[in-house]
């Protein structure tokens, strides 16, 4: 079973970035815009173990605001992404919690976590830089409240299905 843990962006944020996301991200027709917290990983854990860990992690997490800080490039991965300003530390903490316990075996220590929303994936650095010239002035002023974690399962290459969601706690609860 190949799983992935994400926070989907709000409908309002999705509408604001949809044109850019569709144009530059080859998986746009397969997965809605999202923040990846648990990278795609093959696991032999049973579904009940996976659900219990994610439920426990989500129940300890209070909903939080996520805001963006302009477009950045990650040349080593050939990515253009929206940098996270508000909520970045909360996302880092959530990422660390998700890789705790039995999930520690899924952690790829060679792949550091940096909070971001991928807008584009490119074949070459030239393509990435060309897209950046087009996108560098794209300024998303919207933010959203991260309310839940979604567990995705890969059903085919580039085809992911949400198999369960885990709500974060409301403030004060």
N, C-alpha and C positions, 0 to 999 in steps of 0.2 A: 504494500500500500504506500503510495506517495502522497504526502500531505503537505499543506502549507497553511500558515496562520496569517490573516490579514485584517486590517480595518478598512472597510470601504468608506470612501469620502461621501459627504452628503450629496443629495441630488443637485443642490444649488452649485456646489463646487464642480460636480461632474459636468453640468451644463456649461459652466464657464470654460472648462478646459477641453471639452469633447472634440472640438475641431482639431486642436493641436495633437491631442492624444490619438485620434483616428489617423491623422496624417503621418505621424512619426513613430507610432508604436505598433509593431507587427502583430502583437497579441491583443490589440484593442477590440477586435470582434469576439474574442474568447473570454476576456476578463475585464470587468469594470475597473475604473481607476481606483487604486488602493494603496495603502501603506503596508509593506510586507514586514512582519515581525518574526515569523517563523519561516525560514527559507524552505523552498521545496526540498523534502527529504524522504528517503525511503525508510520505512520503519516496520519492524516486526511486532511492535506493541499492539495489543488487542484494542479494538475500538473503545471498550469500557475504560481501559487505562488512559487512553488519549482523552476521552471526554472528561474523566474525573480530573485530570491535570489541568485542562483548559478551564473547566468550570471553577476549580479552586483558584486558579490565577485570576480569572475574570471577577470572581466574587470579592477578591481582595483589592480590586482596582476601582477607584472612583472615576466617574466620567470626567473628561478633561477637554480643554480647548486645544485645537490644532490650528496654527497659523503658518503662513508661508512667507518666504524671504527671497523671492526672485529665482531666476533660472540659473543653474550651474551646470557644468560639464564634469563628467568623470571619465577622462580619456582611457584609463586602464580597463574600463568596462564598456566603452563606447556608448555612454548614456548621456542624455540630457534630462535633467530632473528639476523639480521644484524643491528648493531647500526648505526645511522646516525651521521656523523661528520659535514660535510659541508651542510648547508641548514636547519639544525635542527630548528634554531630560526624562519626562514621563514615558516616552516611547522607548528610550534606552533602558529604563528600569523594567518596563514590561517585557522587553526582549530578553533581558537577563533572567527574569522569572520564568519565562516560557522555556528556556533552556536549562532549567533546574531539574533536579531529581532524575528520573529515568530518561528524560529528554536530553540530558547532558551529552549522551552518546551521539545525538544528531548535530551537535554544534561543530561547525567547520571553523576551527580557530584561525585558519588562513583567510577567512572571509569576514572582515570586521563589519559590524553593524553601524550604519549611519542613517539617521532618519531622513527620509526623502519620499517623494512621489515621482516615479518614473514617467516622463512624458514621451521620451523617444529612445529607441535602440537602433543602432546603426551598424552597417557592414564595415565601414571604413572611417578613419579619423577625418578624412576630407568631407564625407557625408555629414558627420556629426558637426563639424565646424560650419558647414554651409547652413545647416538647420539652426545652429546657434545664432548666426548672423540674422536670420529671419526672426528668431524667438527672443533675442536678448532684451528687447523692450517690453515683452509680455509681462505684465505686472498683475498678479492675482491679489486682490485686496480682501477677498473673502476668507473666512475661517469657518471651522465647523466643530461640533462637539463629538468627540470619539465616545460612542455609546456601547459598542459591542465588538467582540472579536469573532471573526468568522473562520471556521475550519473548512478548508477546501481539500478535495481529493482529486488527483489527476485521473481523468478517465481515458485520455488519449493525449498524444503530444499537443501541447498548447491548449488543451481543453480541460478546464477545471470546473468542478461542480461544488457548490456550497452544500456541505452535508450536515452542518450544525452551526448554530450561533450561540454565543455566550455573552449575556448582558453584563456590563459593568455596573457597579453600584451607583445609585444617585447620591449626590452630596447629602450628608447628614443621615444616611441610612446605614 
